[in-house]
Amino acid sequence: MRPMRPTHIVLCIVIVLLLLIALVDTAAAAPRAAGSNIASGSIAVRSIPGEAAVTLDGAHQGMTPLGSNPLIIENVEPGPHQLVISKRGYQDAHHQIWIGSGQRSEIRLTLTATSSNAGSLSIVSSPNGADVQVDGEFRGRTPLTISALTAGRHQVVLDLPGYERHATSVDIQTGVMTYLDPALTRSTSLGYISIVSSPSGAFVYIDDTYRGVTPVTVSVATGLRRVELDRSGYADWSSSVQVTSGTTVYVNAVMQRLAASTTGGIAVSSVPAGAEVYLDGTRQGVTPTYGDLELPDVPTGSHTLVLRLNGYDEYRITVQVSPDATVKVQPRLIQSGGPAPTTTPTTITNRGAIEASSQPNGAKVALDGLYKGTTPFTITDVPAGPHTLVFSLAGYIEREQVVEVRAGQTVKLDANLTPTNAQTQSGVHPVLTLVVLGVALFGAMAIVGKRG
């Protein structure tokens, strides 16, 4: 047998070491790939009353059971979804929900009885995400179900950036769901509007359609476009701009702060309903069967509220009204001669804000399934209570976080995003690979030298 040449020995050692390193890299990468899978979620749905039809993103899922057991919807993809619950004789309840990876969401909705001359409208556009106006009033984005529409003809307008406005009329029939599924036409001529405001964080509307939060750049059809900005605590700002094809119009809006509010509100209901309501001795109306009797623009300070209903004791309470807050009063009236009621009014705090930032910046942020803008920015006019924020950025793992918003306060939330291709500690560093190769090569050369 011919002896191996020194160069052959060196080549064999290098090849063996490279194969070992490749095996280690493959073993280290395997758990990372397995851990990157996104798990489906599920939704547990209850309704009062039961036996209501449940639709998710326009697809029928079944009926809610009677009693306390929920309808379980399995294999729900992570992301935003539109849930609609409908039952004859009741208004459709539609609820937007964001499902995280592997998340189980519990939804419980109470349906409200509808009037005898109302119907419903279901709208699914192609593509979805179009803003919907019915008779000039914004009602949401497609896919969308609108309940309690009075019987008769209604004007429907759909707007989606990059597409022609779609306008049509529909005839609503009593107790009937009407379906509308238009295919939108892409606009052939587009321009852009870049909008900044002082302060930032203002809601942007282009031709009455919501387009994001400042600072923001949006695509629009060419022509004369109306820009409106809305921010809590500041006067509304508006202007008209001329947009030409392929160009960008820059808008810099300086918003004027409003004077501090001096009014609040009171929402009144009672059990039983039908009680006459008096505020500081002045009759305001009657408590309704469903919902509240709303008393807006009540001066801040102390007020006397009285409820009167035949066969029941007079109910009297002193309420304290705060700026931009609503006091909710909902007593259970006592029949004449019964024990005195004890009810404490609750204050519905107004709004708070979320200051959203991320590392790195530029992440898209969705609040409770609705897109709000890109970091860093502040989401204003957020109802008090728990909310779900989702941060997404190309090349990074999507992050979901729940925050609690309190009235008059700003929650600061900084999302530290993780790259999708981030190496774990179990991987082999490239520098280590070079060191191993260098040592192997040096050893091989030493062996060759001794043989020579």
C-alpha positions in Angstrom: 0.0 0.0 0.0 1.4 3.4 -0.9 1.9 5.7 2.1 -0.3 8.8 2.4 1.2 12.1 1.4 1.5 14.8 4.1 -0.9 17.0 2.2 -3.5 14.2 2.2 -3.1 13.9 6.0 -3.8 17.6 6.5 -6.8 17.5 4.1 -8.3 14.6 5.9 -8.0 16.2 9.4 -9.6 19.4 8.1 -12.5 17.6 6.5 -13.2 15.5 9.7 -13.2 18.7 11.8 -15.6 20.5 9.4 -18.0 17.6 9.5 -17.9 17.6 13.3 -18.7 21.3 13.4 -21.5 20.9 10.9 -23.1 18.2 13.1 -22.8 20.4 16.2 -24.4 23.3 14.3 -27.3 21.1 13.1 -28.0 19.8 16.6 -27.9 23.3 18.1 -30.3 24.7 15.4 -32.8 21.9 15.8 -34.4 23.1 19.1 -34.5 26.7 17.8 -36.5 25.6 14.7 -38.9 23.6 16.9 -39.5 26.5 19.2 -40.3 28.9 16.5 -43.7 27.4 15.6 -46.7 29.6 16.3 -49.5 27.8 18.1 -53.2 28.3 17.2 -55.5 29.7 19.9 -59.1 29.2 20.9 -62.2 31.2 21.9 -64.8 30.3 24.4 -68.1 32.2 23.6 -71.1 32.6 25.9 -74.2 34.7 25.2 -77.2 35.9 27.2 -79.7 34.6 26.1 -78.2 31.4 24.7 -78.9 29.7 21.3 -77.4 32.6 19.4 -75.5 32.1 16.1 -71.8 32.7 16.3 -69.8 33.9 13.3 -66.0 34.4 13.2 -64.5 36.5 10.3 -67.7 35.8 8.3 -67.7 32.0 8.9 -70.5 30.3 10.9 -69.1 28.5 14.0 -72.2 27.2 15.7 -74.7 28.1 18.4 -74.1 29.2 21.9 -75.5 26.6 24.4 -78.2 27.3 27.0 -76.8 27.6 30.5 -73.3 28.4 31.5 -71.4 26.1 29.1 -69.5 28.0 26.3 -69.2 27.4 22.5 -65.5 26.5 21.9 -63.9 27.7 18.7 -60.6 25.8 18.2 -57.7 26.3 15.8 -58.0 30.1 15.7 -54.9 31.7 13.9 -53.1 34.3 16.0 -54.0 37.9 15.0 -57.1 40.1 14.8 -60.6 38.6 14.4 -64.2 39.8 14.1 -66.7 37.9 16.3 -70.4 38.4 15.7 -73.3 36.9 17.8 -76.8 37.1 16.4 -80.3 35.9 17.5 -83.7 36.8 16.0 -85.3 39.5 18.1 -82.0 40.9 19.3 -79.4 43.3 18.0 -76.2 41.6 16.6 -73.3 41.9 19.0 -70.0 42.3 17.2 -66.7 42.1 19.1 -63.1 42.6 17.8 -60.6 40.3 19.4 -56.9 39.7 19.2 -55.7 36.1 19.7 -52.1 35.5 20.7 -50.1 32.4 20.0 -51.7 29.6 22.0 -54.0 32.0 23.8 -57.5 31.0 25.1 -59.9 33.9 25.2 -63.2 34.0 27.1 -66.0 36.1 25.6 -69.3 36.7 27.3 -71.8 39.1 25.5 -75.3 40.2 26.6 -77.6 40.7 23.6 -80.0 43.6 23.5 -83.6 43.2 22.3 -84.2 45.1 19.0 -87.2 47.0 17.8 -89.7 45.3 15.6 -88.8 47.3 12.5 -85.0 46.7 12.4 -82.7 44.5 10.3 -79.0 43.8 9.9 -76.3 44.3 7.3 -73.2 42.1 6.8 -70.4 43.5 4.7 -67.4 41.6 3.4 -65.1 43.4 0.9 -62.4 42.2 -1.3 -59.8 43.1 -0.1 -61.0 43.5 3.6 -60.1 46.4 5.9 -62.2 49.0 4.2 -63.8 51.8 6.3 -67.6 51.6 6.2 -70.0 54.6 6.4 -73.7 54.1 6.6 -75.8 57.2 5.9 -72.7 59.3 6.5 -71.8 57.7 9.8 -68.6 55.7 10.3 -69.5 52.1 11.5 -66.2 50.2 11.4 -64.1 48.2 9.0 -64.8 45.1 6.9 -65.6 42.4 7.6 -68.4 44.0 9.5 -71.9 43.2 10.8 -74.2 46.1 11.6 -77.4 45.4 13.6 -80.5 47.4 14.5 -80.7 49.2 11.2 -84.2 50.6 10.6 -86.1 49.0 7.7 -85.7 50.9 4.4 -83.0 52.2 2.1 -79.6 53.1 3.4 -76.5 54.6 1.7 -73.3 52.6 2.2 -69.8 53.9 1.3 -66.5 51.9 1.5 -63.1 53.5 1.6 -59.7 51.7 1.4 -56.4 53.4 0.7 -55.2 52.6 -2.8 -58.7 51.7 -4.1 -61.6 53.7 -5.6 -64.4 54.7 -3.2 -67.3 52.2 -3.4 -70.8 53.7 -2.9 -74.1 51.9 -3.1 -77.5 51.6 -1.5 -79.1 48.7 0.3 -82.7 47.9 1.2 -82.9 46.6 4.8 -85.9 44.4 5.7 -87.3 43.8 9.2 -85.7 40.8 10.9 -83.6 40.0 7.9 -79.8 39.9 7.4 -78.7 41.6 4.2 -75.3 40.7 2.7 -73.0 43.0 0.8 -69.7 41.7 -0.7 -68.2 44.3 -3.1 -64.9 43.8 -5.0 -63.0 47.1 -4.7 -61.3 48.6 -7.7 -57.6 49.5 -7.3 -56.9 53.2 -8.0 -54.7 53.9 -11.0 -53.5 57.3 -9.7 -52.0 57.7 -6.2 -50.1 60.3 -4.3 -48.9 60.7 -0.7 -49.5 62.9 2.3 -46.9 63.1 5.1 -48.4 64.5 8.3 -46.7 65.6 11.5 -48.3 67.5 14.3 -47.3 69.4 17.4 -47.9 67.7 19.7 -47.7 64.3 18.0 -50.2 61.4 18.6 -53.1 63.0 16.9 -55.7 60.8 15.1 -55.6 61.5 11.3 -58.7 61.4 9.0 -58.4 61.9 5.3 -61.8 62.7 3.7 -63.5 61.5 7.0 -61.6 58.1 6.9 -59.3 57.2 9.8 -55.7 56.7 8.5 -53.5 56.5 11.6 -51.7 58.6 14.3 -49.2 61.4 13.7 -46.5 61.2 12.5 -47.7 59.2 9.5 -47.4 59.0 5.7 -50.5 57.7 3.8 -51.2 57.0 0.2 -54.3 58.7 -1.3 -56.1 59.2 -4.6 -55.1 62.2 -6.5 -57.1 65.4 -6.3 -58.3 67.7 -3.5 -58.1 65.9 -0.1 -59.3 67.1 3.2 -57.0 66.4 6.2 -58.4 66.4 9.8 -56.6 65.9 13.1 -58.1 65.0 16.4 -56.3 64.9 19.7 -57.8 64.8 23.2 -57.4 68.1 25.0 -56.8 70.1 21.7 -59.0 71.8 19.2 -59.7 69.9 16.0 -57.4 70.9 13.1 -58.3 70.6 9.4 -57.0 71.7 6.0 -57.3 70.8 2.3 -54.4 69.8 0.2 -54.0 69.1 -3.5 -52.4 65.7 -4.3 -50.8 64.9 -7.6 -49.7 61.5 -8.9 -46.4 60.1 -7.5 -45.7 63.1 -5.3 -45.8 63.7 -1.5 -47.5 66.6 0.1 -46.1 67.6 3.6 -48.5 68.8 6.3 -47.2 70.3 9.6 -50.1 70.9 12.0 -49.8 73.0 15.1 -52.7 72.1 17.4 -54.2 74.5 20.0 -54.8 73.3 23.5 -58.4 73.6 24.8 -59.3 75.2 28.1 -59.8 72.8 31.0 -63.2 71.1 30.9 -65.8 72.3 33.4 -68.5 69.6 32.8 -69.1 65.9 33.2 -72.0 63.6 32.8 -74.5 61.3 34.7 -75.8 58.0 33.4 -79.0 56.8 35.2 -80.9 53.5 35.1 -83.2 51.8 37.6 -84.8 48.5 38.5 -87.6 48.6 37.6 -87.3 51.0 34.7 -89.7 53.8 33.9 -88.7 56.1 36.9 -88.8 59.8 36.4 -85.4 61.4 36.9 -84.9 64.9 38.4 -81.5 66.7 38.6 -81.4 69.6 41.0 -85.3 69.8 40.9 -85.5 69.8 37.0 -87.1 66.8 35.3 -84.6 65.1 32.8 -86.6 62.1 31.5 -87.4 58.5 32.3 -85.1 55.6 32.9 -85.2 53.3 29.8 -85.8 49.6 29.7 -82.4 49.0 28.2 -79.3 51.1 28.7 -79.0 54.4 30.6 -80.6 57.8 30.5 -77.6 60.0 29.6 -77.3 63.4 31.2 -74.4 65.2 29.4 -72.8 68.5 30.0 -73.5 68.6 33.8 -71.4 71.3 35.6 -68.7 69.9 37.8 -69.5 69.8 41.5 -72.2 68.4 43.8 -75.7 67.7 42.5 -78.9 66.1 43.8 -80.5 63.3 41.8 -84.0 62.1 42.5 -85.9 59.1 41.0 -89.7 58.7 41.4 -91.9 55.8 40.4 -95.5 55.1 41.4 -95.7 52.4 44.1 -92.0 52.8 45.0 -90.2 55.0 47.6 -88.5 58.1 46.2 -84.8 57.6 45.6 -82.5 60.5 46.4 -78.8 60.7 46.2 -76.0 63.4 46.0 -73.5 62.9 43.2 -70.2 64.5 42.7 -69.4 65.3 39.0 -65.8 65.5 37.9 -64.4 67.0 34.6 -64.7 64.7 31.6 -66.1 61.8 33.7 -69.5 60.2 33.9 -71.1 59.2 37.2 -73.2 56.0 36.8 -76.2 55.7 39.1 -78.3 52.4 38.9 -80.4 51.9 42.0 -82.9 49.1 42.7 -86.0 50.9 43.7 -87.8 49.7 46.9 -91.6 49.3 47.0 -93.4 51.7 49.3 -92.9 50.7 52.9 -89.8 48.5 52.3 -86.3 49.0 53.7 -84.3 52.0 52.4 -82.0 51.2 49.5 -78.2 51.5 49.7 -76.5 52.4 46.4 -73.2 54.0 45.8 -72.7 55.8 42.5 -69.7 54.7 40.5 -67.7 57.1 38.3 -66.8 56.0 34.8 -63.4 57.5 34.4 -62.8 59.0 31.1 -59.7 58.2 29.2 -56.0 57.5 29.6 -53.0 57.1 27.2 -50.3 54.6 26.2 -46.8 55.8 25.4 -45.6 53.0 23.1 -41.9 52.5 22.2 -39.8 49.6 21.0 -36.3 48.5 20.5 -35.7 48.9 17.6 -38.1 51.7 16.6 -40.6 51.5 13.7 -42.7 48.6 15.0 -46.4 48.6 14.0 -48.7 48.7 17.0 -52.3 47.2 17.2 -54.5 48.1 20.2 -57.2 45.4 20.8 -56.8 44.3 17.2 -56.9 47.8 15.7 -53.8 49.3 14.0 -52.8 52.6 15.7 -49.4 53.6 14.4 -45.6 52.9 14.5 -43.3 53.4 17.5 -42.4 55.6 19.1 -45.7 57.4 19.5 -48.5 57.9 22.1 -52.0 56.4 21.8 -54.4 58.9 23.3 -58.1 58.7 24.2 -57.8 55.0 25.4 -60.7 53.9 27.6 -59.7 53.0 31.2 -59.3 49.2 31.7 -57.2 46.3 30.4 -56.0 46.4 26.8 -53.9 44.2 24.5 -51.0 45.7 22.5 -49.3 43.8 19.7 -45.9 45.0 18.3 -44.9 43.7 14.9 -41.8 44.5 12.8 -40.3 42.7 9.8 -37.4 40.4 10.9 -38.5 40.3 14.5 -40.8 38.0 16.6 -44.2 39.5 17.2 -44.7 40.6 20.8 -48.0 40.8 22.6 -48.5 42.6 26.0 -51.5 43.4 28.2 -51.6 46.8 29.9 -53.9 48.4 32.4 -54.9 52.0 31.5 -56.1 54.4 34.3 -58.0 57.6 33.7 -55.9 60.7 33.3 -52.7 58.7 33.4 -50.2 57.7 30.7 -48.8 54.1 30.7 -45.3 53.8 29.3 -44.6 50.5 27.4 -41.3 49.7 25.8 -41.2 46.5 23.8 -37.7 44.9 23.4 -38.2 42.9 20.2 -36.2 39.7 19.4 -34.8 39.1 15.9 -36.3 36.0 14.2 -32.9 34.6 13.3 -31.3 35.3 16.7 -28.6 32.7 17.7 -29.0 30.9 21.0 -26.1 30.2 23.4 -26.0 26.5 22.2 -24.8 27.6 18.7 -21.2 27.5 17.7 -19.7 31.0 17.3 -17.9 31.7 13.9 -14.7 32.8 15.8 -14.6 29.5 17.6 -14.8 27.7 14.3 -11.8 29.6 12.9 -9.8 28.9 16.1 -10.5 25.1 15.9 -9.6 25.1 12.2 -6.4 27.0 13.0 -5.3 24.6 15.7 -6.1 21.6 13.5 -4.1 23.0 10.6 -1.1 23.9 12.9 -1.1 20.3 14.4 -1.3 18.8 10.9 1.7 20.9 9.8 3.7 19.8 12.8 3.0 16.1 12.0 4.2 16.6 8.5 7.3 18.3 9.7 8.2 15.4 11.9 7.7 12.9 9.1 9.8 15.0 6.8 
